[in-house]
């Protein structure tokens, strides 16, 4: 049987000599002017074969105003879809290509984000392909994404069929999109096994499955957009581990489409699709690389593609070296427990160790005073683990003088409220903070959980509230700004820090001295794979104890986890509460790393939380200071 031949014609246009599709449209001409260089433009469909066009529309047009913003390139009235190939210049072509779908509410194509993104990606050897898909919505019996998805399916086939012509690897072609374009990219990532149109030639026999998907503030993933109801028109039921490509999602907390992004990520997680979610704390809807801090999505994207094998071989990170098994014998002293002594040995310096409670034993104590149980059972039997704690302490780990910033963070190791993973989630974290000029203060809180009439966090929360007050009381002596004191917790320690952030206004113990007149509110908080945020764990129902969020008093939060962590559903549900309460917060969920990695690079890519957190800590420093000044002026 003879198959129809798909012919692509080229003409030369007047501004620099360009390879162009026949009869270039207004939008294509203006887009190439914005790009400022020579790029091929390819028609998607043979003449007369554009499917499901219900009736003629007005001629293609270019607008430079969009939602009262001037100087933006927008193309509308598209009935002749095309691809514009923006290849890397020079010899750095990696073979990776991204079909980029502009946003515009399915009414127009906002191309400024494509121009900006293409330059960044091209510099890193990635081909960017503008998909000029059909807009505005056709409506006459069609879903808003119907014709655009036909165009996207066809686009992947065209690229695969001519990949060699543009130095593209046919197995490294992904799709990305902004806003409505993100919705279109998600539509293609789900709906690629069956064409949404009758095949027109041999190109349509090729797979239109994208090899990866990048969704940038994707719109319309839930219906209505503020709800968690997954849009049935997207066919969520088709998401599965084998057929759905690895996906990265980036958005900002104030964006009205954030709920949909989180719900879409949960669907990917349920299907065990390799995926990441990055939610930045400010910025609203829109923007690309230059928008800060949202523009950090590009670095996360580049790493994500590298991790998935699209940009060369991944170098496996080197695990941390632990000291717990090689320490010299030492015993408790009159002032220090065995756990305190071991922490000093691991840190390798004489750090101040402060008793949390005046008589060493805290309130509501039901456990007999016994020697602490100190082992190396954490991290596969290599790292320090402390249990049987009845005498909580603070170990103050200061940075060297020339790095000190007067900021401090109380570090709460995890351990299921049964023990403390005090090396990789404690001492090592304090040393990392020191590199940033921050004093790390390791809290050895009471474990195991006492049970009986007390909830699992009760005694630990008493210790943490008292510790915040102690740090502020000793701020001048320790070289700390009392208005720059945060908390950082891991697993159960992350839950503990969450409890403090949402319950700091209610004392967990009766005041015992003047120190307890000081505030125990943290100025900021880092929650690393926090546990127990939903009850039961697999549900979307948040623990009532963590629901005390208040817009003007809850501290800015940084939250991170991993897709394969059983507590991540709780993290995402908690983040939606932060979003609803308009709390300044950032969230990163990585495609792997499991639970309990702490600061160890072996938990990569989840260990990348430190890179994002370092930037976040810099970003909020001024914000925290301004709040402190505002509080003083309001007193």
For each residue, the residues with C-beta under 8 A, 3 or more apart:
1:
2:
3: 201 202
4: 46 200 201 202
5: 201
6: 46 161 201 202 203
7: 46
8: 21 42 43
9: 21 22
10: 19 20 21 22 40
11: 20 21 22 23 24
12: 17 18 19 20
13: 18 20 24 29
14:
15: 18 32 33
16: 37 38
17: 12 38
18: 12 13 15 32 38 39
19: 10 12 38 39 40 41
20: 10 11 12 13 24 28 32 40 41
21: 8 9 10 11 24 28 40 41 42 43 82
22: 9 10 11 43
23: 11
24: 11 13 20 21 28 29 41
25: 28 29 60 78 80 82
26: 29 30 59 60 61 62 75
27: 30 31 60 61 62 75 78 109 111 132
28: 20 21 24 25 31 32 41 82 84 132
29: 13 24 25 26 32 33
30: 26 27 33 34 62 73 75
31: 27 28 34 35 73 75 84 111 114 115 130 132
32: 15 18 20 28 29 35 37 38 39 41 84
33: 15 29 30 36
34: 30 31 73 111 112 115
35: 31 32 39 84 86 115 118
36: 33
37: 16 32 89
38: 16 17 18 19 32
39: 18 19 32 35 84 85 86 87
40: 10 19 20 21 84 85 166
41: 19 20 21 24 28 32 82 83 84 85
42: 8 21 82 83 84 85 158 162
43: 8 21 22 46 80 81 82
44: 50 81 82 83 151 154 155 158
45: 49 50 51 81 154 200
46: 4 6 7 43 49 200 201
47:
48:
49: 45 46 200
50: 44 45 53 79 80 81 134
51: 45 147 150 197 198 200
52: 138 142 146 147 150 197
53: 50 56 79 138 147
54: 138 140 141 142
55: 140
56: 53 79
57: 77 79 136
58: 61 77
59: 26 77
60: 25 26 27 75 76 77 78 79 80
61: 26 27 58 75 76 77
62: 26 27 30 73 74 75 76
63: 66 72 74 75 76 108
64: 70 71 72 73 74
65: 68 69 70 72 74
66: 63 69 72 74 104 108 110
67:
68: 65
69: 65 66 72
70: 64 65
71: 64
72: 63 64 65 66 69 110 112
73: 30 31 34 62 64 110 111 112 115
74: 62 63 64 65 66 104 108 109 110 111
75: 26 27 30 31 60 61 62 63 78 102 108 109 111 132 135
76: 60 61 62 63 104 107 108 109 135 136
77: 57 58 59 60 61 135 136
78: 25 27 60 75 81 109 132 133 134 135
79: 50 53 56 57 60 134
80: 25 43 50 60
81: 43 44 45 50 78 131 132 133 134 151 154
82: 21 25 28 41 42 43 44 132
83: 41 42 44 99 129 130 131 132 155 158 159
84: 28 31 32 35 39 40 41 42 129 130 132
85: 39 40 41 42 127 129 166
86: 35 39 118 122 127 128 129 130
87: 39 93 122 127 166 167
88: 92 93 94 122 123 124 125 126 127
89: 37 122
90:
91:
92: 88 123 124 125
93: 87 88 125 127 167
94: 88 124 125 126 172 310 311 312
95: 167 168 169 172
96: 125 126 127 168 169 172 174 305 310 311
97: 126 127 128 129 159 163 166 168 169 172 173 174
98: 121 126 127 128 129 173 174 175 176 214
99: 83 129 131 152 155 156 159 173 174 175 176 210
100: 114 117 118 128 129 130 131 176 177 181
101: 131 133 148 152 175 176 177 178 180 181 182 184 185
102: 75 109 110 111 113 114 130 131 177 178 181
103: 109 110 113 177 178 179 180 181 182 217 219 286
104: 66 74 76 107 108 109 110 135 179 180 181
105: 108 179 180 219
106: 135 136 137 144 145 148 180
107: 76 104 135 136 137
108: 63 66 74 75 76 104 105 135 136
109: 27 74 75 76 78 102 103 104 132 133 135
110: 66 72 73 74 102 103 104 113 178 179
111: 27 31 34 73 74 75 102 114 115 130
112: 34 72 73 115 116 288
113: 102 103 110 116 117 178 216 286 287 288
114: 31 100 102 111 117 118 128 130
115: 31 34 35 73 111 112 118 119
116: 112 113 119 120 288 289 290
117: 100 113 114 120 121 128 176 288 289 298
118: 35 86 100 114 115 121 122 128 130
119: 115 116 122 123 289
120: 116 117 123 124 289 298
121: 98 117 118 124 126 127 128 298
122: 86 87 88 89 118 119 125 126 127 128
123: 88 92 119 120
124: 88 92 94 120 121 302
125: 88 92 93 94 96 122 311
126: 88 94 96 97 98 121 122 305
127: 85 86 87 88 93 96 97 98 121 122 166 167 168
128: 86 97 98 100 114 117 118 121 122
129: 83 84 85 86 97 98 99 100 155 159
130: 31 83 84 86 100 102 111 114 118
131: 81 83 99 100 101 102 151 152 155
132: 27 28 31 75 78 81 82 83 84 109
133: 78 81 101 109 147 148 151 152 184
134: 50 78 79 81 138 147 148 151
135: 75 76 77 78 104 106 107 108 109 148
136: 57 76 77 106 107 108
137: 106 107 142 144
138: 52 53 54 134 142 146 147
139: 142 144
140: 54 55
141: 54
142: 52 54 137 138 139 146 147
143: 146 233
144: 106 137 139 148 220
145: 106 148 149 183 184 187 233
146: 52 138 142 143 149 150 196
147: 51 52 53 133 134 138 142 150 151
148: 101 106 133 134 135 144 145 151 152 184 187
149: 145 146 152 153 184 187 188 191 196
150: 51 52 146 147 153 154 195 196 197
151: 44 81 131 133 134 147 148 154 155
152: 99 101 131 133 148 149 155 156 175 184 185 187 188 208
153: 149 150 156 157 188 191 192 195 196 197 208
154: 44 45 81 150 151 157 158 197 203 204 208
155: 44 83 99 129 131 151 152 158 159
156: 99 152 153 159 160 173 175 188 192 206 207 208 209 210
157: 153 154 160 161 203 204 206 207 208
158: 42 44 83 154 155 161 162 203
159: 83 97 99 129 155 156 162 163 166 168 170 173
160: 156 157 163 170 173 206 207
161: 6 157 158 202 203 206
162: 42 158 159 165 166
163: 97 159 160 166 168 169 170 173
164: 167 168
165: 162
166: 40 85 87 97 127 159 162 163
167: 87 93 95 127 164
168: 95 96 97 127 159 163 164 172 173
169: 95 96 97 163 172 173
170: 159 160 163 173
171: 211
172: 94 95 96 97 168 169 211 310
173: 97 98 99 156 159 160 163 168 169 170 210 211
174: 96 97 98 99 210 211 212 213 214 245 305 310
175: 98 99 101 152 156 185 188 189 210 212 213 214
176: 98 99 100 101 117 181 182 185 213 214 215 216
177: 100 101 102 103 180 181 182 183 184 185 186 214 215 216 218
178: 101 102 103 110 113 181 182 216 217 286 288
179: 103 104 105 110 182 183 216 217 218 219 257 285 286
180: 101 103 104 105 106 177 183 184 219 220
181: 100 101 102 103 104 176 177 178 184 185 216
182: 101 103 176 177 178 179 185 186 215 216 217 218 219
183: 145 177 179 180 186 187 218 219 220 221
184: 101 133 145 148 149 152 177 180 181 187 188
185: 101 152 175 176 177 181 182 188 189 210 213 214 215 218
186: 177 182 183 189 190 213 215 218 221 234 247 264
187: 145 148 149 152 183 184 190 191 234
188: 149 152 153 156 175 184 185 191 192 208 210 213
189: 175 185 186 192 210 213 244 245 247
190: 186 187 234 235 236 238 239 244
191: 149 153 187 188 194 196 234 235 238
192: 153 156 188 189 207 208 209 210 243
193: 209 238 243
194: 191
195: 150 153 198 199 204 208
196: 146 149 150 153 191
197: 51 52 150 153 154 200
198: 51 195
199: 195 204 205
200: 4 45 46 49 51 197 203 204
201: 3 4 5 6 46 204
202: 3 4 6 161 205 206
203: 6 154 157 158 161 200 206
204: 154 157 195 199 200 201
205: 199 202
206: 156 157 160 161 202 203
207: 156 157 160 192
208: 152 153 154 156 157 188 192 195
209: 156 192 193 243 245
210: 99 156 173 174 175 185 188 189 192 213 245
211: 171 172 173 174 245 310
212: 174 175 245 246 247 248 304 305 308 310
213: 174 175 176 185 186 188 189 210 245 246 247 248
214: 98 174 175 176 177 185 247 248 250 301
215: 176 177 182 185 186 218 247 248 249 250 261 264
216: 113 176 177 178 179 181 182 249 250 251 288 297
217: 103 178 179 182 250 251 252 255 257 261 285 286
218: 177 179 182 183 185 186 215 221 249 251 257 260 261 264
219: 103 105 179 180 182 183 225 257 260
220: 144 180 183 223 225 231 257 260
221: 183 186 218 230 231 234 257 260 261 263 264
222: 225 226 227 228 229 230 231 259 260 263 264
223: 220 227 229 230 231 232 233
224: 227 229
225: 219 220 222 256 257 259 260
226: 222 256 259
227: 222 223 224 259
228: 222 259 263 540 576
229: 222 223 224
230: 221 222 223 234 236 263 264 267
231: 220 221 222 223 234 236 260
232: 223 235 236
233: 143 145 223
234: 186 187 190 191 221 230 231
235: 190 191 232 238
236: 190 230 231 232 239 267
237:
238: 190 191 193 235 243 244
239: 190 236 244 267 268 271 273
240: 243 244 271 273
241: 244 271 272 273
242:
243: 192 193 209 238 240
244: 189 190 238 239 240 241 247 268 271 273
245: 174 189 209 210 211 212 213 273
246: 212 213 273 274 275 304 308 591
247: 186 189 212 213 214 215 244 268 273 274 275 276
248: 212 213 214 215 275 276 277 278 297 300 301 304
249: 215 216 218 261 264 265 275 276 277 278
250: 214 215 216 217 277 278 279 280 294 297 300 301
251: 216 217 218 255 257 258 261 278 279 280
252: 217 255 258 279 280 281 282 283 284 285 294
253: 258 279 280 281 282 578 579 584 585 586 587
254: 258 282 283 284 582
255: 217 251 252 258 261 283 284 285
256: 225 226 259 285
257: 179 217 218 219 220 221 225 251 260 261 285
258: 251 252 253 254 255 261 262 279 579
259: 222 225 226 227 228 256 262 263 576 579
260: 218 219 220 221 222 225 231 257 263 264
261: 215 217 218 221 249 251 255 257 258 264 265 277 279
262: 258 259 265 266 277 279 572 575 576
263: 221 222 228 230 259 260 266 267
264: 186 215 218 221 222 230 249 260 261 267 268
265: 249 261 262 268 269 275 277 572 589
266: 262 263 269 270 569 572
267: 230 236 239 263 264 270 271
268: 239 244 247 264 265 271 273 275
269: 265 266 272 273 275 563 568 569
270: 266 267
271: 239 240 241 244 267 268
272: 241 269
273: 239 240 241 244 245 246 247 268 269
274: 246 247 308 563 591 592
275: 246 247 248 249 265 268 269 563 591
276: 247 248 249 300 304 563 588 589 590 591 605
277: 248 249 250 261 262 265 572 587 588 589
278: 248 249 250 251 296 297 300 587 588 589 612
279: 250 251 252 253 258 261 262 575 585 586 587 588
280: 250 251 252 253 283 293 294 296 297 586
281: 252 253 293 556 584 585 586 616 619
282: 252 253 254 293 584
283: 252 254 255 280 287 291 292 293 294
284: 252 254 255
285: 179 217 252 255 256 257
286: 103 113 178 179 217 291
287: 113 283 290 291 294 295
288: 112 113 116 117 178 216 291 295
289: 116 117 119 120 295 298
290: 116 287 295
291: 283 286 287 288 294 295
292: 283 295 296
293: 280 281 282 283 296 586 615 616 619
294: 250 252 280 283 287 291 297
295: 287 288 289 290 291 292 298
296: 278 280 292 293 299 300 612 615
297: 216 248 250 278 280 294 300 301
298: 117 120 121 289 295 301 302
299: 296 302 303
300: 248 250 276 278 296 297 303 304 588 612
301: 214 248 250 297 298 304 305
302: 124 298 299 305 306 311
303: 299 300 306 307 605 608
304: 212 246 248 276 300 301 307 308 591 605
305: 96 126 174 212 301 302 308 310 311
306: 302 303 309 310 311 312 314
307: 303 304 314 591 605
308: 212 246 274 304 305
309: 306 313 314
310: 94 96 172 174 211 212 305 306
311: 94 96 125 302 305 306
312: 94 306
313: 309
314: 306 307 309
315:
316: 604
317: 601 602 604 607
318: 601
319: 600 601 602
320: 424 428 599 600 601 602
321:
322: 325 376 379 382 383 384 423 424
323: 326 327 345 346 384 423
324: 327 342 346 375 376 378 382 383 384 385 423
325: 322 376 381 382
326: 323
327: 323 324 330 342 345 346
328: 345
329:
330: 327 338 341 342 345
331: 338 341
332: 336 337 338 340 341 371 372
333: 336 341
334:
335: 353
336: 332 333 340 341 344 353 393
337: 332 340 341 371 372 389 391 393
338: 330 331 332 341 342 371 372 374
339: 342 343 372 374 386 389 420 422 444
340: 332 336 337 343 344 353 393 395 444
341: 330 331 332 333 336 337 338 344 345
342: 324 327 330 338 339 345 346 374 384 386 422
343: 339 340 346 347 351 353 384 395 422 426 427 442 444
344: 336 340 341 347 349 350 351 353 395
345: 323 327 328 330 341 342 348
346: 323 324 327 342 343 384 423 427
347: 343 344 351 395 397 427 430 431
348: 345
349: 344
350: 344
351: 343 344 347 395 396 397 398
352: 395 396 478
353: 335 336 340 343 344 393 394 395 396
354: 393 394 396 470 474
355: 358 360 391 392 393
356: 362 392 393 394 443 463 466 467 470
357: 360 361 362 363 391 392 466 512
358: 355 512 513
359:
360: 355 357 391
361: 357 365 369 390 391
362: 356 357 365 392 446 459 462 463 466 509
363: 357 462 509 510 512
364: 450 454 458 459 462 509
365: 361 362 390 446 450 459
366: 450 452 454
367: 370 388 390 446 450
368: 390
369: 361 390 391
370: 367 388 390
371: 332 337 338 388
372: 332 337 338 339 386 387 388 389
373: 386 387 388 419
374: 338 339 342 384 385 386 387
375: 324 384 385 387
376: 322 324 325 381 382 383 384 385
377: 381 385 419
378: 324 381 382 383 384 385 415 421 422 423 424 425
379: 322 382 383 421 423 424 598 600
380:
381: 325 376 377 378
382: 322 324 325 376 378 379
383: 322 324 376 378 379 421 423 424
384: 322 323 324 342 343 346 374 375 376 378 421 422 423 426 427
385: 324 374 375 376 377 378 415 419 420 421 422 423
386: 339 342 372 373 374 389 419 420 422 444 447
387: 372 373 374 375 415 418 419 420 447 448
388: 367 370 371 372 373 447 448
389: 337 339 372 386 392 420 444 445 446 447
390: 361 365 367 368 369 370 446
391: 337 355 357 360 361 369
392: 355 356 357 362 389 443 444 445 446 463 467
393: 336 337 340 353 354 355 356 443 444
394: 353 354 356 410 441 442 443 444 467 470 471
395: 340 343 344 347 351 352 353 427 430 441 442 444
396: 351 352 353 354 439 441 478
397: 347 351 427 430 431 433 434 439 440 441 442
398: 351 404 434 439 478 479
399: 403 404 405 433 434 435 436 437 438 439
400: 403 404 434
401: 404
402:
403: 399 400 434 435 436 437
404: 398 399 400 401 437 439 479
405: 399 436 437 438 484 621
406: 479 480 481 484
407: 437 438 439 480 481 484 485 486 617 621
408: 438 439 440 441 471 475 478 480 481 484 485 486
409: 433 438 439 440 441 485 486 487 488 526
410: 394 441 442 443 464 467 468 471 485 486 487 488 522
411: 425 426 429 430 433 440 441 442 443 487 488 489 493
412: 443 445 460 464 487 488 489 490 493 494 496 497
413: 420 421 422 425 426 442 489 490 493
414: 420 421 425 489 490 491 492 493 494 529 531 596 598
415: 378 385 387 418 419 420 421 425 447 491 492 493
416: 419 491 492 531
417: 447 448 449 456 457 460 492
418: 387 415 447 448 449
419: 373 377 385 386 387 415 416 447 448
420: 339 385 386 387 389 413 414 415 425 426 444 445 447
421: 378 379 383 384 385 413 414 415 424 425 426 490 491 596 598
422: 339 342 343 378 384 385 386 413 425 426 427 442 444
423: 322 323 324 346 378 379 383 384 385 426 427 428
424: 320 322 378 379 383 421 428 597 598 599 600
425: 378 411 413 414 415 420 421 422 428 429 490 491 493 596 598 599
426: 343 384 411 413 420 421 422 423 429 430 442
427: 343 346 347 384 395 397 422 423 430 431 442
428: 320 423 424 425 431 432 598 599 600
429: 411 425 426 432 433 440 442 488 490 598 599
430: 347 395 397 411 426 427 433 434 440 441 442
431: 347 397 427 428 434 435 440
432: 428 429 435 436 440 599 610
433: 397 399 409 411 429 430 436 438 439 440 488
434: 397 398 399 400 403 430 431 437 438 439 440
435: 399 403 431 432
436: 399 403 405 432 433 614 617
437: 399 403 404 405 407 434
438: 399 405 407 408 409 433 434 617
439: 396 397 398 399 404 407 408 409 433 434 478 479 480
440: 397 408 409 411 429 430 431 432 433 434
441: 394 395 396 397 408 409 410 411 430 467 471
442: 343 394 395 397 410 411 413 422 426 427 429 430
443: 356 392 393 394 410 411 412 463 464 467
444: 339 340 343 386 389 392 393 394 395 420 422
445: 389 392 412 420 459 460 463 464 496
446: 362 365 367 389 390 392 450 459 460 462 463
447: 386 387 388 389 415 417 418 419 420 460
448: 387 388 417 418 419
449: 417 418 454 456 457 458 459 460
450: 364 365 366 367 446 454 458 459
451: 454 456
452: 366
453:
454: 364 366 449 450 451 458 459
455: 458 545
456: 417 449 451 532
457: 417 449 460 461 495 496 499 545
458: 364 449 450 454 455 461 462 508
459: 362 364 365 445 446 449 450 454 462 463
460: 412 417 445 446 447 449 457 463 464 492 496
461: 457 458 464 465 496 499 500 503 508
462: 362 363 364 446 458 459 465 466 508 509
463: 356 362 392 443 445 446 459 460 466 467
464: 410 412 443 445 460 461 467 468 487 496 497 499 500 520
465: 461 462 468 469 500 504 507 508 509 520
466: 356 357 362 462 463 469 470 509 515 516 520
467: 356 392 394 410 441 443 463 464 470 471
468: 410 464 465 471 472 485 487 500 504 518 519 520 521 522
469: 465 466 472 473 515 516 518 519 520
470: 354 356 394 466 467 473 474 515
471: 394 408 410 441 467 468 474 475 478 480 482 485
472: 468 469 475 482 485 518 519
473: 469 470 515 518
474: 354 470 471 477 478 480
475: 408 471 472 478 480 481 482 485
476: 479 480
477: 474
478: 352 396 398 408 439 471 474 475
479: 398 404 406 439 476
480: 406 407 408 439 471 474 475 476 484 485
481: 406 407 408 475 484 485
482: 471 472 475 485
483: 523 624 625 628
484: 405 406 407 408 480 481 523 621 624 625 628
485: 407 408 409 410 468 471 472 475 480 481 482 522 523
486: 407 408 409 410 522 523 524 525 526 555
487: 409 410 411 412 464 468 497 500 501 522 524 525 526
488: 409 410 411 412 429 433 497 525 526 528
489: 411 412 413 414 492 493 494 495 496 497 498 525 526 527 528 530
490: 412 413 414 421 425 429 493 494 528 529 530 596 598
491: 414 415 416 421 425 494 495 528 529 530 531 567 595 596
492: 414 415 416 417 460 489 495 496 531 532
493: 411 412 413 414 415 425 489 490 496 497
494: 412 414 489 490 491 497 498 527 528 529 530 531
495: 457 489 491 492 498 499 530 531 532 533 546
496: 412 445 457 460 461 464 489 492 493 499 500
497: 412 464 487 488 489 493 494 500 501 522 525 526 527 530
498: 489 494 495 501 502 525 527 530 533 546 574
499: 457 461 464 495 496 502 503 545 546
500: 461 464 465 468 487 496 497 503 504 520 522 525
501: 487 497 498 504 522 525 554 555 557
502: 498 499 545 546 547 548 549 554
503: 461 499 500 506 508 545 548
504: 465 468 500 501 519 520 521 522
505: 521 548 553
506: 503
507: 465 510 511 516
508: 458 461 462 465 503
509: 362 363 364 462 465 466 512
510: 363 507
511: 507 516 517
512: 357 358 363 509 516
513: 358 516
514: 517
515: 466 469 470 473 518
516: 466 469 507 511 512 513
517: 511 514
518: 468 469 472 473 515
519: 468 469 472 504
520: 464 465 466 468 469 500 504
521: 468 504 505 553 555
522: 410 468 485 486 487 497 500 501 504 525 555
523: 483 484 485 486 555 624 627 628
524: 486 487 555 556 557 558 617 620 624
525: 486 487 488 489 497 498 500 501 522 555 556 557 558
526: 409 486 487 488 489 497 557 558 613
527: 489 494 497 498 530 557 558 559 560 571
528: 488 489 490 491 494 560 561 598 609
529: 414 490 491 494 560 561 562 565 567 568 571 595 596 597 606
530: 489 490 491 494 495 497 498 527 533 559 561 567 570 571 574
531: 414 416 491 492 494 495 567 570
532: 456 492 495 535 537 543 567 570
533: 495 498 530 542 543 546 567 570 571 573 574
534: 537 538 539 540 541 542 543 569 570 573 574
535: 532 539 541 542 543
536: 539 541
537: 532 534 566 567 569 570
538: 534 569
539: 534 535 536 569
540: 228 534 569 573
541: 534 535 536 573
542: 533 534 535 546 547 570 573 574 577
543: 532 533 534 535 546 547
544: 547
545: 455 457 499 502 503 548
546: 495 498 499 502 533 542 543 574 577
547: 502 542 543 544 577
548: 502 503 505 545
549: 502 554 577 578 581 583
550: 553 554 581
551: 554 581 582 583
552:
553: 505 521 550
554: 501 502 549 550 551 557 581 583
555: 486 501 521 522 523 524 525
556: 281 524 525 583 584 585 620 623 624
557: 501 524 525 526 527 554 578 583 584 585 586
558: 524 525 526 527 585 586 587 612 613 616 617
559: 527 530 571 574 575 578 585 586 587 588
560: 527 528 529 587 588 589 590 606 609 612 613
561: 528 529 530 565 567 568 571 588 589 590 606
562: 529 565 568 589 590 591 592 593 594 595 597 603 605 606
563: 269 274 275 276 568 589 590 591 592
564: 568 592 593 594
565: 529 561 562 568 571 593 594 595 606
566: 537 569 595
567: 491 529 530 531 532 533 537 561 570 571 595
568: 269 529 561 562 563 564 565 571 572 589
569: 266 269 534 537 538 539 540 566 572 573
570: 530 531 532 533 534 537 542 567 573 574
571: 527 529 530 533 559 561 565 567 568 574 575 587 589
572: 262 265 266 277 568 569 575 576 587 589
573: 533 534 540 541 542 569 570 576 577
574: 498 530 533 534 542 546 559 570 571 577 578
575: 262 279 559 571 572 578 579 585 587
576: 228 259 262 572 573 579 580
577: 542 546 547 549 573 574 580 581
578: 253 549 557 559 574 575 581 583 585
579: 253 258 259 575 576 582 583 585
580: 576 577
581: 549 550 551 554 577 578
582: 254 551 579
583: 549 551 554 556 557 578 579
584: 253 281 282 556 557 620 623
585: 253 279 281 556 557 558 559 575 578 579
586: 253 279 280 281 293 557 558 559 612 616
587: 253 277 278 279 558 559 560 571 572 575
588: 276 277 278 279 300 559 560 561 608 609 612
589: 265 276 277 278 560 561 562 563 568 571 572
590: 276 560 561 562 563 593 605 606 608 609
591: 246 274 275 276 304 307 562 563 605
592: 274 562 563 564 604 605 606
593: 562 564 565 590 597 603 604 605 606 607
594: 562 564 565 597 603 606
595: 491 529 562 565 566 567
596: 414 421 425 490 491 529 603
597: 424 529 562 593 594 600 602 603 606 607
598: 379 414 421 424 425 428 429 490 528 603
599: 320 424 425 428 429 432 607 610
600: 319 320 379 424 428 597 603 607
601: 317 318 319 320 604 607
602: 317 319 320 597 607
603: 562 593 594 596 597 598 600 606 607
604: 316 317 592 593 601 607 608
605: 276 303 304 307 562 590 591 592 593 608
606: 529 560 561 562 565 590 592 593 594 597 603 609
607: 317 593 597 599 600 601 602 603 604 610
608: 303 588 590 604 605 611 612
609: 528 560 588 590 606 612 613
610: 432 599 607 613 614
611: 608 614 615
612: 278 296 300 558 560 586 588 608 609 615 616
613: 526 558 560 609 610 616 617
614: 436 610 611 617 618
615: 293 296 611 612 618 619
616: 281 293 558 586 612 613 619 620
617: 407 436 438 524 558 613 614 620 621
618: 614 615 621
619: 281 293 615 616 623
620: 524 556 584 616 617 623 624
621: 405 407 484 617 618 624 625
622: 625 626
623: 556 584 619 620 626 627
624: 483 484 523 524 556 620 621 627 628
625: 483 484 621 622 628 629
626: 622 623 629 630
627: 523 623 624 630 631
628: 483 484 523 624 625 631 632
629: 625 626 632 633
630: 626 627 633 634
631: 627 628 634 635
632: 628 629 635
633: 629 630
634: 630 631
635: 631 632
